[in-house]
Amino acid sequence: MPADSQHRIHRHPTAPWAELRVSVDTLACYRAHSHDEYSIGLVDQGSATFHHPSGPHTVRAGSAVLIEPTVVHSCNPSSRQPWSYRMLFVDASWLHQAVAQLWNMPTPPAHLEFLSRCVDDPAVVQKVSSFCDPLASDAAARALAEALPAWVASWARPGRAQDAEPVPAELAPALETLHAQLERKITVGELAARCNMPASQFIRRFQLALDITPGRYLQNLRLNGARRLLSQGMSLAEAAHTMGFADQAHLQRTFKAHHAMTPGNYRHRP
């Protein structure tokens, strides 16, 4: 089976805040990364090692996995055996607003923390499975828009994940540069200078605080930005230029290495 055929992206125009990934019988391994969205999914077949700030944990068929935005993680098949999973990515701002209404909060929370990232309780897994089915109609999309926030409101609390250490203030200048200037070449030396540190010290501090190297962090930002633009229908060439990749081929190689599918197959087509 071609690698790309093992991975499918499902979207629905009535639920622009959601994107579902379905991966079947895959051996794909993923580097440490994070998402801008909330990730809500489950393992359908096989098992995997789930690395996250409170991990690692073994997840297997019948395990639900819940991950907050910006939490660095990876999830790879155990013993190089194929596994299958479904993962729903939910826009953070949309979910914050929906949950705030249920909690009668005057303003949406800035963050939500799941009560647990790994859940084997059959009732929870059944509920998560119902969220991770492709939407076949406008009615199904509207039903998901009601059911998902209601469940999250019972399985999350306001606030940042407690196992996610706050970023030290000494690294703030580097993070500001990374987030604001994705389109240009940024060197470790420049980031270290912004933080008044030697490059070697900066790399150590950065990786200790964020569990990822500065280079991988920048690459993750660019890939998440490219995902967002491609899901909106932008061309590969334009997305590559906007997100600071050297060219379309560079985006193609990097995207495939991180997502086990080509950006062309991922891209939304109206």
C-alpha positions as CSV (number, residue, x, y, z in Angstrom):
1,M,0.0,0.0,0.0
2,P,1.5,3.4,-0.9
3,A,2.5,5.4,2.2
4,D,0.1,8.3,1.4
5,S,-2.8,6.0,1.0
6,Q,-2.4,5.0,4.6
7,H,-3.2,8.5,5.7
8,R,-6.4,10.5,5.0
9,I,-7.4,14.0,6.0
10,H,-11.1,14.7,6.4
11,R,-12.6,18.2,6.6
12,H,-16.1,19.6,6.4
13,P,-17.2,23.1,5.4
14,T,-19.7,23.3,8.3
15,A,-16.9,22.6,10.8
16,P,-13.9,24.7,9.6
17,W,-12.5,24.5,13.2
18,A,-11.9,20.7,12.9
19,E,-9.6,18.5,10.9
20,L,-9.6,14.7,11.2
21,R,-6.6,12.5,10.3
22,V,-7.1,8.7,9.8
23,S,-4.0,6.6,9.6
24,V,-4.3,2.8,8.9
25,D,-1.6,0.1,9.2
26,T,1.3,2.5,9.3
27,L,4.8,2.2,10.5
28,A,5.5,5.9,10.3
29,C,7.5,7.4,13.1
30,Y,7.3,11.0,14.1
31,R,9.9,13.4,15.6
32,A,9.1,15.4,18.7
33,H,6.7,18.2,17.7
34,S,3.7,20.2,18.8
35,H,0.5,21.4,17.3
36,D,-1.4,24.7,17.5
37,E,-4.7,22.8,17.9
38,Y,-6.1,20.5,20.6
39,S,-5.5,16.9,19.6
40,I,-8.2,14.4,20.5
41,G,-7.9,10.9,19.2
42,L,-7.5,7.2,19.8
43,V,-5.6,4.1,18.8
44,D,-7.6,1.6,16.7
45,Q,-5.0,-1.1,16.2
46,G,-1.6,-2.0,17.5
47,S,0.3,-0.1,20.1
48,A,2.7,2.9,20.4
49,T,4.9,4.7,22.8
50,F,3.6,8.1,23.6
51,H,6.3,10.6,24.7
52,H,5.1,13.8,26.4
53,P,6.1,15.8,29.5
54,S,4.5,13.3,31.9
55,G,5.4,10.2,29.8
56,P,6.4,8.0,28.3
57,H,3.2,5.9,28.2
58,T,2.3,2.9,26.2
59,V,-1.0,3.4,24.3
60,R,-2.8,0.5,22.5
61,A,-6.0,-0.3,20.7
62,G,-8.7,1.2,22.9
63,S,-6.6,4.0,24.3
64,A,-7.7,7.6,24.0
65,V,-5.0,10.3,23.6
66,L,-5.6,14.0,24.5
67,I,-2.9,16.7,23.9
68,E,-3.0,20.4,24.5
69,P,-1.6,22.9,22.0
70,T,2.2,23.6,22.1
71,V,2.9,20.4,24.2
72,V,5.9,18.7,22.7
73,H,5.2,15.0,22.1
74,S,5.8,12.1,19.8
75,C,3.9,8.8,19.3
76,N,5.6,6.0,17.5
77,P,4.6,2.3,16.9
78,S,5.9,-0.2,19.4
79,S,8.4,-2.9,18.1
80,R,8.1,-1.6,14.6
81,Q,4.6,-3.2,14.2
82,P,1.9,-1.4,12.2
83,W,-0.7,0.6,14.1
84,S,-3.8,2.5,13.2
85,Y,-5.2,5.7,14.8
86,R,-7.5,8.6,14.4
87,M,-6.8,12.1,15.5
88,L,-9.1,15.1,15.5
89,F,-7.4,18.5,15.5
90,V,-9.6,21.3,17.0
91,D,-8.9,25.0,16.6
92,A,-7.9,26.3,20.1
93,S,-9.7,29.7,19.9
94,W,-13.0,28.0,18.8
95,L,-12.8,25.5,21.6
96,H,-12.0,28.1,24.2
97,Q,-15.0,30.2,23.2
98,A,-17.4,27.2,23.1
99,V,-16.3,25.9,26.5
100,A,-16.4,29.4,28.0
101,Q,-20.1,29.6,27.1
102,L,-20.8,26.3,28.9
103,W,-18.9,27.4,31.9
104,N,-20.6,30.8,31.9
105,M,-17.2,32.6,31.8
106,P,-17.3,36.3,30.7
107,T,-14.1,35.7,28.6
108,P,-12.7,32.6,27.1
109,P,-9.8,30.9,28.9
110,A,-6.4,31.3,27.5
111,H,-5.6,27.6,28.0
112,L,-7.3,24.3,28.8
113,E,-5.7,21.4,30.5
114,F,-7.0,17.9,30.0
115,L,-7.5,15.8,33.2
116,S,-5.3,13.1,31.6
117,R,-3.5,12.7,28.3
118,C,-3.9,8.9,28.2
119,V,-7.3,7.3,29.0
120,D,-8.3,3.7,28.8
121,D,-11.8,4.0,30.3
122,P,-14.2,2.4,27.8
123,A,-16.8,5.2,28.2
124,V,-14.3,7.9,27.4
125,V,-12.8,5.9,24.5
126,Q,-16.3,5.4,23.1
127,K,-17.0,9.1,23.3
128,V,-13.7,10.1,21.7
129,S,-14.3,7.5,18.9
130,S,-17.6,9.2,18.1
131,F,-15.8,12.5,17.7
132,C,-13.2,10.9,15.3
133,D,-15.5,9.8,12.5
134,P,-15.5,11.6,9.2
135,L,-18.4,14.1,9.0
136,A,-20.9,13.0,6.3
137,S,-23.4,15.9,6.5
138,D,-24.1,19.4,7.8
139,A,-26.2,17.9,10.6
140,A,-23.3,15.7,11.7
141,A,-21.0,18.7,11.8
142,R,-23.5,20.7,13.9
143,A,-24.0,17.8,16.3
144,L,-20.2,17.6,16.7
145,A,-20.1,21.3,17.4
146,E,-22.4,20.7,20.4
147,A,-21.2,17.4,21.7
148,L,-17.4,18.0,21.6
149,P,-17.3,21.2,23.8
150,A,-19.8,19.7,26.2
151,W,-17.5,16.7,26.7
152,V,-14.3,18.8,26.9
153,A,-16.0,21.0,29.5
154,S,-16.3,17.8,31.7
155,W,-12.8,16.5,30.9
156,A,-10.7,19.7,31.1
157,R,-10.0,22.6,33.5
158,P,-9.0,26.2,32.7
159,G,-5.3,26.8,32.8
160,R,-2.0,25.8,31.2
161,A,-0.9,22.1,31.5
162,Q,0.7,21.7,34.9
163,D,3.5,19.6,33.5
164,A,4.4,22.3,30.9
165,E,7.0,24.4,32.6
166,P,6.7,28.2,31.9
167,V,9.3,29.4,29.4
168,P,12.1,31.3,31.2
169,A,12.0,35.1,30.7
170,E,15.6,34.9,29.5
171,L,14.5,33.0,26.4
172,A,11.6,35.4,25.5
173,P,13.6,37.6,23.0
174,A,14.4,34.4,21.0
175,L,10.8,33.2,21.0
176,E,9.6,36.6,19.9
177,T,12.0,36.6,17.0
178,L,11.0,33.0,16.0
179,H,7.3,33.7,16.0
180,A,7.4,37.1,14.3
181,Q,9.9,36.4,11.5
182,L,9.2,32.9,10.1
183,E,9.7,34.1,6.5
184,R,13.4,34.8,6.8
185,K,16.6,32.9,7.7
186,I,17.2,32.9,11.4
187,T,20.5,31.6,12.9
188,V,21.2,30.1,16.4
189,G,23.9,32.8,16.8
190,E,21.3,35.5,16.2
191,L,18.9,34.0,18.7
192,A,21.6,33.5,21.3
193,A,22.8,37.1,20.9
194,R,19.2,38.3,21.4
195,C,19.3,36.5,24.8
196,N,22.8,37.7,25.7
197,M,24.2,34.1,25.8
198,P,26.9,32.1,24.0
199,A,25.3,29.8,21.4
200,S,26.2,26.6,23.2
201,Q,24.6,27.9,26.5
202,F,21.5,29.1,24.6
203,I,21.0,25.7,22.9
204,R,21.2,23.9,26.3
205,R,18.8,26.3,28.0
206,F,16.4,26.3,25.1
207,Q,16.2,22.5,24.9
208,L,16.0,22.1,28.7
209,A,13.0,24.5,28.8
210,L,11.1,23.4,25.7
211,D,12.3,19.8,25.2
212,I,13.2,20.6,21.6
213,T,16.2,22.3,19.9
214,P,15.9,25.8,18.5
215,G,16.2,24.5,15.0
216,R,13.4,21.9,15.5
217,Y,11.2,24.5,17.2
218,L,11.5,26.8,14.2
219,Q,10.9,24.0,11.8
220,N,7.8,23.0,13.8
221,L,6.5,26.6,13.6
222,R,7.0,26.7,9.9
223,L,5.3,23.3,9.3
224,N,2.3,24.3,11.5
225,G,2.0,27.5,9.5
226,A,2.3,25.6,6.2
227,R,-0.4,23.1,7.4
228,R,-2.8,26.0,8.2
229,L,-2.2,27.7,4.8
230,L,-2.5,24.5,2.8
231,S,-5.7,23.5,4.6
232,Q,-7.1,26.9,3.4
233,G,-6.2,26.0,-0.2
234,M,-3.0,28.0,-0.7
235,S,-0.6,26.6,-3.3
236,L,2.5,24.7,-2.2
237,A,4.8,27.3,-3.7
238,E,3.1,30.2,-2.0
239,A,2.9,28.4,1.4
240,A,6.6,27.5,1.1
241,H,7.6,31.1,0.4
242,T,5.3,32.5,3.2
243,M,6.7,30.1,5.8
244,G,10.4,30.6,5.0
245,F,11.2,27.3,3.3
246,A,13.9,27.6,0.7
247,D,11.5,26.4,-2.1
248,Q,8.6,24.1,-2.8
249,A,10.8,21.1,-2.8
250,H,12.2,21.9,0.7
251,L,8.6,22.1,2.0
252,Q,7.8,18.9,0.2
253,R,10.7,17.0,1.8
254,T,10.2,18.4,5.3
255,F,6.4,18.0,5.3
256,K,6.7,14.3,4.2
257,A,9.3,13.6,6.8
258,H,7.2,15.0,9.6
259,H,3.6,14.0,8.5
260,A,4.2,10.8,6.5
261,M,2.2,12.3,3.6
262,T,3.0,14.8,0.9
263,P,1.8,18.4,1.3
264,G,-0.1,18.0,-2.0
265,N,-2.2,15.2,-0.6
266,Y,-2.7,17.1,2.6
267,R,-3.7,20.4,0.9
268,H,-7.4,21.4,0.8
269,R,-8.9,21.4,-2.6
270,P,-12.2,23.4,-2.9
